[in-house]
Amino acid sequence: MSKQPIGIFDSGVGGTSIWKELNLLLPHENTIYLADSKNAPYGEKTKSEILELCKKNIDLLIEKESKLIVVACNTATTNAIKVLRETYNIPIIGIEPAIKPAALQTKTKTIGILATKGTLSSELFHKTTDLFTNGIKVIEQVGEGLVQLIETGKINSLEMKSLLKTYIEPMLDANVDYLVLGCTHYPYLIPQLLELLPKHIKIIDSGEAVARQTQTVLRQHQLLNNTTNKPTLKFYSNGSPEVLQSLLGNNHHVAYLDF
């Protein structure tokens, strides 16, 4: 089983920010990535709709013989991870905003979080926030429209820059010193964010932590691929493969798959 792939899915192309961290830490692991762009963004759907989409994606990844599933989507994790782990007999790694490290390291006792409506309104997000932010002020901002712009290849558009400026200004006014990116699409916006933010504000996301947790769980289940063969890396999109291709570069092939 160790040579079977890690299955990864997201509501589109954003989860490739997680895939890149996984591939960096575990360069010999075979992977299958599903971009459910047809149904992006998950952040505006109901909890039951999100759960059904997750099941559809996991069923396909299991059909393709995945040994472990990474839910590379904050909204999917915060709304569905508990039920998914109860439903499937396969290790499932979730992802949620990196509230804890930001709360532990803030000097101004004020942190900002940019996330989808689905993540910010979820029970798991509120539990995590309550657990780690005692005495910390949290400025929450719904990144409405950001995922759609990324999914349509408009990362560097004027519209994107205008939206980001609108969302960041209240955080600057509140004197945040950490900005938590609560959506796997958002690391692709870091270059623009760096232009908008003063140098002392640190941007933090969950990618590296998710990769480390995946490595730990693979080791616990004796599923690490210890061969040094060149891995098989498969990418599927049910939306526009071109957008996913542009983020991955020409070294990887993206295939269209209707799922």
C-alpha positions as CSV (number, residue, x, y, z in Angstrom):
1,M,0.0,0.0,0.0
2,S,2.9,2.4,0.6
3,K,3.3,2.9,-3.2
4,Q,-0.3,3.9,-3.6
5,P,-0.9,7.7,-4.0
6,I,-1.9,10.4,-1.6
7,G,-5.3,11.7,-2.6
8,I,-5.8,15.5,-2.4
9,F,-8.9,17.6,-3.2
10,D,-10.0,21.2,-3.0
11,S,-12.8,23.3,-4.2
12,G,-10.6,24.2,-7.2
13,V,-7.0,25.2,-7.7
14,G,-6.1,26.6,-4.2
15,G,-5.2,23.3,-2.7
16,T,-2.2,23.1,-4.9
17,S,-0.6,25.4,-2.3
18,I,-0.9,22.4,0.0
19,W,0.2,20.0,-2.7
20,K,3.4,22.0,-3.2
21,E,4.3,21.7,0.5
22,L,3.6,18.0,0.5
23,N,5.7,17.4,-2.6
24,L,8.5,19.4,-1.1
25,L,8.5,17.4,2.2
26,L,7.7,14.0,0.6
27,P,9.2,14.1,-2.9
28,H,8.9,10.4,-3.5
29,E,5.2,10.1,-2.8
30,N,2.8,9.5,-5.7
31,T,-0.2,12.0,-5.6
32,I,-3.6,12.5,-7.2
33,Y,-5.0,16.0,-7.1
34,L,-8.7,16.8,-7.7
35,A,-9.7,20.4,-8.5
36,D,-13.4,20.6,-8.0
37,S,-13.5,24.0,-9.8
38,K,-17.0,23.3,-11.1
39,N,-18.4,23.7,-7.6
40,A,-16.1,26.5,-6.3
41,P,-16.3,28.2,-4.0
42,Y,-17.4,25.9,-1.2
43,G,-17.5,28.8,1.2
44,E,-20.9,30.0,0.0
45,K,-22.6,26.5,0.2
46,T,-24.6,24.9,3.0
47,K,-23.0,22.4,5.4
48,S,-24.9,19.5,3.8
49,E,-23.9,20.6,0.3
50,I,-20.2,20.8,1.4
51,L,-20.4,17.3,2.9
52,E,-21.9,15.8,-0.2
53,L,-19.2,17.3,-2.4
54,C,-16.5,16.0,-0.1
55,K,-17.9,12.5,-0.2
56,K,-18.0,12.6,-4.0
57,N,-14.4,13.7,-4.1
58,I,-13.2,11.1,-1.6
59,D,-15.1,8.3,-3.3
60,L,-13.3,9.1,-6.5
61,L,-9.9,9.3,-4.8
62,I,-10.5,5.9,-3.1
63,E,-11.6,4.5,-6.5
64,K,-8.2,5.6,-7.7
65,E,-6.6,3.7,-4.8
66,S,-5.5,6.5,-2.6
67,K,-3.9,5.4,0.7
68,L,-4.6,8.7,2.5
69,I,-6.8,11.7,1.8
70,V,-5.8,15.3,2.3
71,V,-8.8,17.7,2.5
72,A,-6.9,20.7,1.1
73,C,-9.8,23.1,1.8
74,N,-10.4,25.0,5.0
75,T,-14.2,25.2,4.4
76,A,-14.5,21.5,3.7
77,T,-12.4,20.7,6.8
78,T,-14.2,23.0,9.2
79,N,-17.6,21.9,8.0
80,A,-17.2,18.2,7.3
81,I,-14.1,16.6,8.7
82,K,-15.8,14.9,11.7
83,V,-18.4,13.2,9.6
84,L,-15.8,12.2,6.9
85,R,-13.6,10.5,9.5
86,E,-16.7,8.6,10.9
87,T,-17.7,7.6,7.4
88,Y,-14.4,6.4,5.8
89,N,-11.9,3.8,7.0
90,I,-8.9,5.7,5.6
91,P,-6.6,8.3,7.2
92,I,-8.0,11.8,6.5
93,I,-5.9,14.9,7.0
94,G,-7.8,18.2,7.4
95,I,-6.7,21.8,7.3
96,E,-7.8,24.7,9.3
97,P,-6.5,28.3,9.7
98,A,-3.3,28.7,11.6
99,I,-4.8,30.6,14.4
100,K,-2.7,29.0,17.2
101,P,0.8,30.1,16.0
102,A,-0.5,33.6,15.2
103,A,-2.1,33.9,18.7
104,L,1.0,32.6,20.4
105,Q,3.4,35.0,18.6
106,T,1.4,38.2,18.3
107,K,3.0,41.2,20.1
108,T,0.1,43.6,19.5
109,K,-2.4,41.1,20.8
110,T,-4.4,41.6,17.6
111,I,-4.4,39.2,14.6
112,G,-6.3,39.3,11.3
113,I,-7.8,36.3,9.5
114,L,-8.9,36.3,5.9
115,A,-11.1,33.4,5.1
116,T,-14.3,32.3,3.3
117,K,-17.7,32.8,4.9
118,G,-18.0,29.0,5.2
119,T,-14.9,28.7,7.3
120,L,-15.5,31.8,9.5
121,S,-19.1,30.7,10.3
122,S,-18.2,27.0,11.1
123,E,-18.4,25.5,14.5
124,L,-14.9,24.1,14.3
125,F,-13.4,27.5,13.5
126,H,-15.1,29.0,16.5
127,K,-13.9,26.2,18.8
128,T,-10.3,26.6,17.6
129,T,-10.5,30.4,17.9
130,D,-12.0,30.3,21.4
131,L,-9.3,27.8,22.5
132,F,-6.3,29.8,21.5
133,T,-7.2,33.5,21.4
134,N,-8.0,34.3,25.1
135,G,-7.0,37.9,25.5
136,I,-6.3,38.2,21.7
137,K,-8.4,40.4,19.4
138,V,-9.3,38.6,16.1
139,I,-10.3,40.7,13.1
140,E,-12.2,38.4,10.8
141,Q,-12.7,39.2,7.2
142,V,-14.7,37.3,4.6
143,G,-12.7,37.2,1.4
144,E,-15.7,37.5,-0.8
145,G,-14.9,37.2,-4.5
146,L,-11.2,36.2,-4.1
147,V,-11.6,32.5,-4.9
148,Q,-13.7,33.3,-8.0
149,L,-11.0,35.6,-9.3
150,I,-8.3,33.1,-8.7
151,E,-10.4,30.3,-10.3
152,T,-10.7,32.5,-13.5
153,G,-7.0,33.3,-13.7
154,K,-7.4,36.9,-12.5
155,I,-4.8,36.7,-9.6
156,N,-3.0,39.9,-10.7
157,S,-6.1,41.9,-11.9
158,L,-7.0,45.4,-10.8
159,E,-10.2,44.0,-9.3
160,M,-8.2,41.6,-7.1
161,K,-5.9,44.4,-5.9
162,S,-8.9,46.6,-5.1
163,L,-10.7,43.8,-3.1
164,L,-7.6,43.0,-1.1
165,K,-7.0,46.7,-0.2
166,T,-10.6,46.9,1.0
167,Y,-10.3,43.7,3.1
168,I,-6.8,44.6,4.6
169,E,-7.5,48.2,5.6
170,P,-9.6,47.4,8.7
171,M,-6.9,45.0,9.9
172,L,-4.3,47.8,9.5
173,D,-6.5,50.2,11.4
174,A,-6.8,47.6,14.2
175,N,-3.0,47.2,14.4
176,V,-2.7,43.5,13.6
177,D,0.8,42.1,13.4
178,Y,-0.2,38.7,12.0
179,L,-2.4,37.9,9.0
180,V,-3.7,34.4,8.9
181,L,-4.7,33.1,5.5
182,G,-7.7,30.8,6.1
183,C,-8.2,29.5,2.6
184,T,-5.8,27.4,0.5
185,H,-6.4,29.7,-2.5
186,Y,-5.0,32.7,-0.7
187,P,-1.2,31.8,-0.6
188,Y,-1.3,32.7,-4.3
189,L,-2.1,36.3,-3.2
190,I,0.9,36.7,-1.0
191,P,2.9,38.8,-3.6
192,Q,0.0,41.4,-3.7
193,L,-0.5,41.2,0.1
194,L,3.2,42.0,0.7
195,E,2.8,45.2,-1.4
196,L,-0.2,46.2,0.8
197,L,1.1,45.3,4.2
198,P,3.8,47.0,6.3
199,K,6.9,44.9,6.7
200,H,6.4,44.1,10.4
201,I,3.1,42.2,9.6
202,K,3.7,38.5,9.1
203,I,1.6,36.3,6.8
204,I,0.9,32.8,8.0
205,D,-0.8,29.8,6.4
206,S,-1.2,26.1,7.1
207,G,0.6,24.5,4.2
208,E,3.8,23.4,5.9
209,A,2.0,22.2,9.1
210,V,-0.3,20.0,6.9
211,A,2.6,18.5,5.1
212,R,4.3,17.6,8.4
213,Q,1.1,16.1,9.8
214,T,0.6,14.1,6.6
215,Q,4.2,12.7,7.0
216,T,3.5,11.8,10.7
217,V,0.2,10.0,9.9
218,L,1.8,8.1,7.0
219,R,4.6,7.0,9.3
220,Q,2.1,5.9,12.0
221,H,0.2,3.8,9.5
222,Q,3.4,2.4,7.9
223,L,2.4,4.0,4.6
224,L,5.4,6.1,3.8
225,N,6.8,5.4,0.3
226,N,10.5,4.7,1.0
227,T,11.4,4.2,-2.7
228,T,13.4,6.8,-4.4
229,N,11.6,6.4,-7.8
230,K,10.4,9.4,-9.6
231,P,6.8,9.8,-8.4
232,T,3.6,9.7,-10.5
233,L,1.9,13.1,-10.0
234,K,-1.7,13.3,-11.5
235,F,-3.8,16.4,-11.6
236,Y,-7.5,16.5,-12.6
237,S,-9.9,19.5,-12.9
238,N,-13.6,19.5,-13.7
239,G,-13.4,23.2,-14.6
240,S,-10.8,24.9,-16.7
241,P,-7.6,22.9,-16.8
242,E,-5.7,26.0,-18.1
243,V,-6.0,27.8,-14.7
244,L,-4.6,24.9,-12.8
245,Q,-1.9,24.4,-15.4
246,S,-0.8,28.0,-15.1
247,L,-0.3,27.6,-11.4
248,L,1.7,24.3,-11.7
249,G,3.8,25.2,-14.7
250,N,4.7,23.1,-17.7
251,N,6.4,20.3,-15.8
252,H,3.0,18.9,-14.8
253,H,0.1,17.8,-17.0
254,V,-3.5,18.7,-16.0
255,A,-6.3,16.5,-17.4
256,Y,-10.0,17.4,-17.6
257,L,-12.2,15.0,-15.7
258,D,-16.0,15.3,-15.3
259,F,-16.7,14.4,-11.6
